[in-house]
Amino acid sequence: METHSSSASGGGVARVASSSSLGGGGGRAVKVIPLQIPAPPSPYLQSAALASRWAEKVRGMSALAWLELLLPCSRWIRTYRWRESLQADLMAGITVGVMLVPQAMSYAKLAGLQPIYGLYGGFVPVLVYAVFGSSRQLAVGPVALTSLLVSNVLSPIVDSSDELYTELAILLALMVGILECLMGLFRLGWIIRFVSHSVISGFTTASAIVIALSQSKYFLGYSIVRSSKIIPLVKSIIAGADDFSWPPFVMGSIFLTVLLTMKHLGKSNKNLRGVRAAGPLTAVVLGTIFVKLFHPSSISVVGEIPQGLPKFSIPRGFEHVTSLISTAFLITGVAILESVGIAKALAAKNGYELDSNQELFGLGVANICGSFFSSYPSTGSFSRSAVNNESGARTGLSGIIMGIIMACALLFLTPLFTEIPQCALAAIVISAVMGLVDYEEAIFLWCLDKKDFLLWTITFITTLFFGIEIGVLIGVGVSLAFVIHESANPHIAVLGRLPGTTVYRNILQYPEAYTYNGIVIIRIDSPIYFANISYIKERLREYELDLDGSAKRGPDVGRIYFVIIEMSPVTYIDSSAVQALKDLNQEYRSRGIQIAIANPNREVHLLLSRSNLIEMIGKEYFFVRVHDALQVCLQHVQSLNPSSPKVSSGHTPPRTRSFLQSLWKQGSDGSTPEAEPLLPRNEV
């Protein structure tokens, strides 16, 4: 190919003489932007540059930057506006603290633990997170889903009345904390991105139903089997129907109605936000007063709760680590999905930056410290975080206030908790998890994307009928299968030229776009690697056939002579794909078909160059633009059909333009560039 650059640097517009490039046949010169071949980078220099940037970044960090990195709370402490923020943080902290005390006891019962361990879980982790956590509105502590997971994994190992049960729950907090810290330090939070929102929604919806059914024993007045599967729970409820007791059912139903009403009022009316947070406390106070006044024998109560702050102790039961590791990973995953998700949403809403890996590290430190003070796994709560934000929390001081309220409850109020009805705590749990039943998401997915709805349904059903671990594994597995399927079967579009432009678009999306006889333009909308190269080759072979649904231009040559591959969306290509492209090129050559490549990125271009694929295809068939590739290939096609009208070797007179078109086309020097028709006017 004969090229004449219009700039010394080689980056200008080149003219390709049709007579030399076509091997005769005459034709006008076409404008082609030369494709620059990037210089291959030295691996040593790349590593050295990366190390140098890191070293420079570390050296450039001031003492204040190091302090903010190690103690994120210093960011809001040093800029704290006492007059503007103190009152809001105090109100938010008190509001959520009052909400946390009864909720923590309720969730501990759900986990199969004594209520005191829920209070411990709402004390040390809350204070530690306020120091090491980067979110200013996230409310940390015991949550329903984590509590259910703890109960589900420990119940088959040991009876909940055994001391070992409590020791293993505390050990689980240490394991979860270590995993969260490691994932935060090694910046592995991205792994959880492979779990789709459909899986999360289906999982939480099924878990909410299981949690509500497991708490029904406090409403019904008799024991039911402890399980995370719906069938054993329903069977147990039906089997014990003869022992049904009306008093706890009526009392629990009243409390549940009160809680749901107060929650609705708090959500629907901004002036009544505090009513929502006061719901759990109201249920506990009303229930305690009723029990103290009437002493009903059929209403079970919490019983004695130890008074005082938790003592420092090292977790025990390390011989059971192997049986807990899967649940520790699952709880860590839930922490990332729930806590980091809501923390990032609240940060965006309140206008500050949040590093998800640092957030994960803060949660890990909170759980590790909590495990040394008899806490079971804690994480961020959707409901309490929402109340905290709605109550006006501006900094982590609201979390410190929550911790102080919990400390006061442990020091002075535990004697008052002995008469709390169990059905009141169950009503608190049920009212909280009802918000997790996301049926609206299922309806939305049905209308939007049937594939995501199928994923939601599979996760929901498997979690409901086969248990939490199996449900999550199947949901994640199917989600990854969908990802792999999409990756192995990428979208490939046939491009056509939009009339009157040099823009090329999918002919299915733009039916008015036209193609050219003898040439097919393909765009591959994904990386090319070993898993999808076979599919891509099959589709490319299919495109050799006649393409229906688009207008054809140019001489009728009867078959395909050129396949132009638009590679701008291809971000990566591996060695298997390179070898497959070599085989495809040889196969095409044997049938008289030439491949042309348009707009590969730097990394792809370097790999193609190192593999000698550029030499095999021909350097003259690598282009910056699809339009350039089409111009050159079209002149080749025209040279193969002497009977077709030839493109004049002279300049074609410019088409008549409107005033606005003339302004648009006018160059910086005030001149109007010459037109570049690909065919004579009677064929375009």
RACORCOR-V9844 format. One record per residue. RES is the residue in one letter. SS is DSSP state (hx for helix, st for strand, lp for the rest). PSI is psi as a letter, one per 40 degrees, with the letter a starting at -180 (* if undefined). D_LAST is the distance of its C-alpha to the last C-alpha in Angstrom with 1 decimal. Layout:
# RACORCOR-V9844
RES:SS:PSI:D_LAST
RES:SS:PSI:D_LAST
This chain:
# RACORCOR-V9844
M:lp:h:25.8
E:lp:h:26.5
T:st:i:26.3
H:st:h:27.3
S:st:i:28.2
S:lp:e:28.2
S:lp:i:31.1
A:lp:d:34.5
S:lp:e:34.4
G:lp:e:31.3
G:lp:e:29.6
G:lp:a:27.3
V:st:h:23.8
A:st:i:23.7
R:st:h:21.5
V:st:h:21.0
A:lp:h:21.2
S:hx:d:18.9
S:hx:d:21.6
S:hx:d:24.2
S:hx:d:22.3
L:lp:e:20.7
G:lp:f:24.0
G:lp:i:22.8
G:lp:e:19.8
G:lp:i:19.0
G:lp:i:16.0
R:lp:i:15.6
A:lp:h:17.5
V:st:i:15.9
K:st:h:17.8
V:st:h:19.7
I:st:h:22.6
P:lp:h:25.4
L:lp:h:27.0
Q:lp:h:30.7
I:lp:h:33.1
P:lp:i:35.9
A:lp:h:39.5
P:lp:h:41.4
P:lp:i:44.0
S:lp:h:47.6
P:hx:d:49.1
Y:hx:d:52.3
L:hx:d:50.7
Q:hx:d:48.9
S:hx:d:52.1
A:hx:d:54.0
A:hx:d:51.5
L:hx:d:51.7
A:hx:d:55.5
S:hx:d:55.6
R:hx:d:53.6
W:hx:d:55.9
A:hx:d:58.9
E:hx:d:57.8
K:hx:d:57.1
V:hx:d:60.5
R:hx:d:62.3
G:lp:e:60.5
M:lp:h:61.8
S:lp:i:64.8
A:hx:d:67.8
L:hx:d:66.4
A:hx:d:63.1
W:hx:d:65.2
L:hx:d:67.3
E:hx:d:64.3
L:hx:d:62.9
L:hx:d:66.2
L:lp:g:67.3
P:lp:d:64.4
C:hx:d:66.9
S:hx:d:67.6
R:hx:d:64.3
W:hx:d:65.5
I:hx:d:69.2
R:lp:e:68.9
T:lp:e:66.8
Y:lp:h:68.6
R:lp:g:69.2
W:hx:d:72.5
R:hx:d:72.6
E:hx:d:69.1
S:hx:d:68.8
L:hx:d:72.4
Q:hx:d:73.0
A:hx:d:69.6
D:hx:d:70.1
L:hx:d:73.7
M:hx:d:72.7
A:hx:d:69.8
G:hx:d:72.0
I:hx:d:74.9
T:hx:d:72.7
V:hx:d:71.0
G:hx:d:74.3
V:hx:d:76.1
M:hx:d:73.2
L:hx:d:73.3
V:hx:d:77.0
P:hx:d:77.1
Q:hx:d:73.7
A:hx:d:74.7
M:hx:d:77.8
S:hx:d:75.7
Y:hx:d:73.2
A:hx:d:76.0
K:hx:d:77.5
L:hx:d:74.1
A:lp:e:74.1
G:lp:e:77.6
L:lp:i:79.3
Q:lp:i:82.0
P:hx:d:80.8
I:hx:d:82.1
Y:hx:d:79.4
G:hx:d:76.8
L:hx:d:78.5
Y:hx:d:78.6
G:hx:e:74.9
G:lp:e:74.4
F:lp:c:76.5
V:hx:d:76.0
P:hx:d:72.2
V:hx:d:71.5
L:hx:d:73.4
V:hx:d:71.9
Y:hx:d:68.3
A:hx:d:69.0
V:hx:d:69.6
F:hx:e:67.0
G:lp:i:64.3
S:lp:e:61.4
S:lp:i:60.7
R:lp:e:62.8
Q:lp:e:62.6
L:lp:h:62.6
A:lp:h:65.9
V:st:i:67.1
G:st:a:69.7
P:lp:i:70.3
V:lp:i:67.5
A:hx:d:67.5
L:hx:d:65.0
T:hx:d:66.6
S:hx:d:70.0
L:hx:d:68.9
L:hx:d:67.6
V:hx:d:70.9
S:hx:d:72.9
N:hx:d:70.7
V:hx:d:71.1
L:hx:d:74.8
S:hx:d:76.2
P:lp:e:76.0
I:lp:d:77.6
V:lp:i:80.6
D:lp:i:82.2
S:lp:d:81.3
S:lp:e:85.0
D:lp:i:85.4
E:hx:d:85.4
L:hx:d:83.0
Y:hx:d:80.3
T:hx:d:80.5
E:hx:d:80.5
L:hx:d:77.4
A:hx:d:75.6
I:hx:d:76.5
L:hx:d:75.5
L:hx:d:72.1
A:hx:d:71.6
L:hx:d:72.3
M:hx:d:69.8
V:hx:d:67.1
G:hx:d:67.8
I:hx:d:67.6
L:hx:d:64.3
E:hx:d:62.8
C:hx:d:64.0
L:hx:d:62.6
M:hx:d:59.2
G:hx:d:59.3
L:hx:d:60.5
F:lp:e:58.0
R:lp:f:55.2
L:lp:e:54.5
G:hx:d:53.8
W:hx:d:50.2
I:hx:d:51.4
I:hx:e:51.9
R:hx:e:48.3
F:hx:e:47.8
V:lp:h:49.8
S:lp:i:47.5
H:hx:d:48.6
S:hx:d:48.7
V:hx:d:51.4
I:hx:d:53.4
S:hx:d:53.3
G:hx:d:54.4
F:hx:d:57.1
T:hx:d:58.6
T:hx:d:58.6
A:hx:d:60.5
S:hx:d:62.8
A:hx:d:63.6
I:hx:d:64.7
V:hx:d:66.9
I:hx:d:68.4
A:hx:d:69.3
L:hx:d:70.9
S:hx:d:72.8
Q:lp:e:74.3
S:lp:e:75.4
K:hx:d:78.7
Y:hx:d:80.0
F:hx:d:79.2
L:hx:d:80.7
G:lp:e:83.8
Y:lp:i:83.7
S:lp:i:82.2
I:lp:i:79.0
V:lp:i:77.6
R:lp:h:75.6
S:lp:i:72.1
S:lp:e:68.4
K:lp:i:67.6
I:hx:d:67.6
I:hx:d:69.4
P:hx:d:72.6
L:hx:d:72.7
V:hx:d:72.5
K:hx:d:75.0
S:hx:d:77.4
I:hx:d:77.0
I:hx:d:77.8
A:hx:d:80.7
G:lp:e:82.5
A:hx:d:82.1
D:hx:d:85.9
D:hx:e:86.5
F:lp:h:84.4
S:lp:h:85.9
W:hx:d:85.2
P:hx:d:86.2
P:hx:d:83.6
F:hx:d:80.9
V:hx:d:81.8
M:hx:d:82.1
G:hx:d:78.9
S:hx:d:77.0
I:hx:d:78.3
F:hx:d:77.3
L:hx:d:73.8
T:hx:d:73.5
V:hx:d:74.7
L:hx:d:72.3
L:hx:d:69.2
T:hx:d:70.3
M:hx:d:70.8
K:hx:d:67.5
H:hx:d:65.7
L:hx:d:67.5
G:hx:d:66.6
K:hx:d:62.9
S:hx:d:62.6
N:lp:h:64.7
K:hx:d:64.3
N:hx:e:67.9
L:hx:f:69.2
R:hx:d:67.5
G:hx:d:70.9
V:hx:d:71.7
R:hx:d:69.2
A:hx:d:70.7
A:hx:e:74.2
G:hx:d:73.7
P:hx:d:74.8
L:hx:d:77.9
T:hx:d:78.7
A:hx:d:78.8
V:hx:d:80.9
V:hx:d:83.4
L:hx:d:83.8
G:hx:d:84.3
T:hx:d:86.8
I:hx:d:88.8
F:hx:d:88.9
V:hx:d:90.2
K:hx:d:92.8
L:hx:d:94.1
F:hx:e:94.2
H:lp:f:94.2
P:lp:h:92.5
S:lp:d:93.2
S:lp:e:90.1
I:lp:h:87.7
S:lp:i:87.1
V:st:i:86.9
V:lp:d:85.5
G:lp:a:88.9
E:lp:h:90.2
I:lp:h:87.7
P:lp:i:88.8
Q:lp:i:89.2
G:lp:i:88.1
L:lp:i:85.2
P:lp:i:83.9
K:lp:i:85.6
F:lp:h:84.0
S:lp:i:83.8
I:lp:h:81.8
P:lp:i:79.8
R:lp:i:81.4
G:lp:f:80.4
F:hx:e:78.2
E:hx:e:79.1
H:hx:e:76.7
V:hx:d:73.7
T:hx:d:71.9
S:hx:e:72.1
L:hx:e:70.7
I:hx:d:67.8
S:hx:d:65.2
T:hx:d:66.1
A:hx:d:66.1
F:hx:d:62.5
L:hx:d:61.7
I:hx:d:63.5
T:hx:d:61.7
G:hx:d:58.4
V:hx:d:59.4
A:hx:d:60.5
I:hx:d:57.1
L:hx:d:55.3
E:hx:c:57.7
S:hx:d:59.2
V:hx:d:56.3
G:hx:d:53.9
I:hx:d:56.0
A:hx:d:57.0
K:hx:d:53.4
A:hx:d:52.7
L:hx:d:55.9
A:hx:d:55.1
A:hx:d:51.7
K:hx:d:53.4
N:hx:e:56.0
G:lp:f:53.9
Y:lp:i:55.1
E:lp:i:53.8
L:lp:h:55.0
D:lp:h:54.8
S:hx:d:54.8
N:hx:d:56.5
Q:hx:d:59.2
E:hx:d:59.6
L:hx:d:60.1
F:hx:d:62.7
G:hx:d:64.5
L:hx:d:64.7
G:hx:d:66.0
V:hx:d:68.7
A:hx:d:69.8
N:hx:d:70.2
I:hx:d:72.0
C:hx:d:74.5
G:hx:d:74.9
S:hx:d:75.8
F:lp:e:78.8
F:lp:f:80.0
S:lp:f:79.8
S:lp:i:76.3
Y:lp:i:74.0
P:lp:h:70.2
S:lp:i:68.7
T:st:a:65.2
G:st:i:63.4
S:lp:h:63.9
F:hx:d:61.1
S:hx:d:63.6
R:hx:d:65.9
S:hx:d:63.0
A:hx:d:61.6
V:hx:d:65.0
N:hx:d:65.5
N:hx:d:62.3
E:hx:d:63.0
S:lp:e:66.5
G:lp:e:65.1
A:lp:h:65.6
R:lp:d:64.3
T:lp:i:65.7
G:lp:e:67.3
L:hx:d:70.7
S:hx:d:70.2
G:hx:d:70.3
I:hx:d:73.5
I:hx:d:75.0
M:hx:d:74.1
G:hx:d:75.9
I:hx:d:78.9
I:hx:d:79.1
M:hx:d:79.0
A:hx:d:81.7
C:hx:d:83.8
A:hx:d:83.3
L:hx:d:84.5
L:hx:d:87.5
F:hx:d:88.8
L:hx:e:87.1
T:hx:d:87.2
P:hx:d:90.6
L:hx:e:88.9
F:hx:e:86.2
T:hx:d:88.7
E:hx:e:88.8
I:lp:h:85.0
P:st:i:84.2
Q:hx:d:81.9
C:hx:d:80.1
A:hx:d:79.2
L:hx:d:77.5
A:hx:d:75.8
A:hx:d:74.5
I:hx:d:73.1
V:hx:d:71.2
I:hx:d:69.8
S:hx:d:68.7
A:hx:d:66.9
V:hx:e:65.1
M:hx:d:64.0
G:lp:e:61.4
L:lp:e:59.9
V:lp:g:59.3
D:lp:g:55.5
Y:hx:d:54.7
E:hx:d:52.2
E:hx:d:50.1
A:hx:d:50.2
I:hx:d:49.0
F:hx:d:46.2
L:hx:d:45.0
W:hx:d:45.1
C:hx:d:42.8
L:hx:d:40.5
D:lp:h:40.4
K:hx:d:42.4
K:hx:d:42.4
D:hx:d:44.3
F:hx:d:46.5
L:hx:d:47.4
L:hx:d:48.3
W:hx:d:50.4
T:hx:d:52.2
I:hx:d:52.9
T:hx:d:54.4
F:hx:d:56.4
I:hx:d:57.9
T:hx:d:58.7
T:hx:d:60.3
L:hx:d:62.3
F:hx:d:63.6
F:hx:e:63.7
G:lp:i:64.6
I:hx:d:63.0
E:hx:d:62.5
I:hx:d:61.0
G:hx:d:58.8
V:hx:d:57.4
L:hx:d:57.0
I:hx:d:55.1
G:hx:d:53.0
V:hx:d:52.0
G:hx:d:51.5
V:hx:d:49.2
S:hx:d:47.3
L:hx:d:46.9
A:hx:d:45.9
F:hx:d:43.0
V:hx:d:42.1
I:hx:d:42.2
H:hx:d:40.2
E:hx:d:37.4
S:hx:d:37.6
A:hx:e:37.7
N:lp:g:34.8
P:lp:i:32.3
H:lp:h:29.2
I:st:h:26.2
A:st:i:22.7
V:st:h:19.4
L:st:i:16.8
G:st:i:13.2
R:st:h:11.0
L:lp:h:11.7
P:lp:h:9.1
G:lp:e:9.5
T:lp:i:11.8
T:lp:f:12.8
V:lp:h:15.0
Y:st:h:15.2
R:st:i:17.4
N:st:h:19.2
I:lp:d:17.2
L:lp:d:20.6
Q:lp:d:21.2
Y:lp:g:17.8
P:lp:d:16.6
E:lp:e:13.5
A:lp:i:12.3
Y:st:i:9.9
T:st:i:10.8
Y:st:h:9.9
N:lp:h:12.1
G:lp:e:15.2
I:st:h:15.1
V:st:h:16.8
I:st:h:17.5
I:st:h:21.0
R:st:h:23.0
I:st:h:26.8
D:lp:f:28.5
S:lp:i:32.0
P:lp:i:34.1
I:st:h:34.2
Y:lp:a:37.8
F:lp:d:40.1
A:lp:d:40.1
N:lp:e:36.4
I:hx:d:35.0
S:hx:d:35.8
Y:hx:d:33.9
I:hx:d:30.9
K:hx:d:31.1
E:hx:d:31.3
R:hx:d:28.2
L:hx:d:26.2
R:hx:d:27.4
E:hx:d:26.4
Y:lp:e:22.8
E:lp:d:22.6
L:lp:i:22.6
D:lp:h:19.7
L:lp:h:18.5
D:lp:i:18.8
G:lp:e:17.8
S:lp:i:14.2
A:st:i:10.9
K:st:i:9.7
R:st:i:6.5
G:lp:i:7.5
P:lp:i:10.7
D:lp:h:13.4
V:lp:e:16.1
G:lp:e:18.5
R:lp:i:19.5
I:lp:h:19.1
Y:lp:d:19.5
F:st:h:19.1
V:st:h:20.4
I:st:h:19.7
I:st:h:22.6
E:st:h:22.4
M:lp:e:26.1
S:lp:d:26.6
P:lp:e:28.5
V:lp:h:30.7
T:lp:e:33.8
Y:lp:i:36.0
I:st:h:36.0
D:lp:i:39.2
S:hx:d:40.6
S:hx:d:40.2
A:hx:d:36.4
V:hx:d:36.2
Q:hx:d:38.0
A:hx:d:35.8
L:hx:d:32.6
K:hx:d:34.3
D:hx:d:35.1
L:hx:d:31.5
N:hx:d:30.2
Q:hx:d:32.7
E:hx:d:31.8
Y:hx:d:28.1
R:hx:d:29.0
S:hx:d:31.1
R:lp:e:28.2
G:lp:f:25.8
I:lp:h:23.9
Q:st:h:23.5
I:st:i:23.9
A:st:i:22.3
I:st:h:23.9
A:st:h:22.5
N:lp:f:24.9
P:lp:i:28.3
N:lp:i:31.1
R:hx:d:34.1
E:hx:d:36.4
V:hx:d:33.9
H:hx:d:32.8
L:hx:d:36.5
L:hx:d:37.3
L:hx:d:34.5
S:hx:d:35.8
R:hx:d:39.4
S:lp:e:38.6
N:lp:e:36.9
L:hx:d:33.8
I:hx:d:31.7
E:hx:d:33.2
M:hx:d:32.7
I:hx:d:29.0
G:lp:h:28.6
K:hx:d:28.5
E:hx:e:25.3
Y:hx:f:23.6
F:st:h:24.8
F:st:i:22.6
V:lp:d:23.2
R:lp:i:19.8
V:hx:d:17.5
H:hx:d:14.6
D:hx:d:16.6
A:hx:d:17.2
L:hx:d:13.7
Q:hx:d:12.9
V:hx:d:16.0
C:hx:d:15.7
L:hx:d:12.2
Q:hx:d:13.8
H:hx:d:16.7
V:hx:d:14.9
Q:hx:d:13.4
S:hx:d:17.0
L:lp:e:18.3
N:lp:g:16.6
P:lp:d:17.7
S:lp:e:16.8
S:lp:i:13.0
P:lp:h:11.6
K:lp:i:12.4
V:lp:h:11.2
S:lp:i:13.8
S:lp:d:16.7
G:lp:a:17.3
H:lp:h:15.9
T:lp:h:12.9
P:lp:h:14.4
P:lp:i:13.9
R:lp:i:12.3
T:lp:h:15.2
R:lp:i:16.6
S:lp:i:19.6
F:hx:d:22.9
L:hx:d:22.7
Q:hx:d:19.3
S:hx:d:20.7
L:hx:d:23.8
W:hx:d:21.9
K:hx:e:19.9
Q:st:h:23.0
G:lp:i:24.7
S:lp:d:28.4
D:lp:e:29.3
G:lp:e:27.9
S:lp:i:25.0
T:st:h:21.3
P:lp:i:19.3
E:lp:i:16.7
A:lp:i:13.0
E:lp:g:11.4
P:lp:h:7.7
L:lp:d:7.3
L:lp:i:5.5
P:lp:i:6.3
R:lp:d:5.3
N:lp:e:5.9
E:lp:e:3.8
V:lp:*:0.0
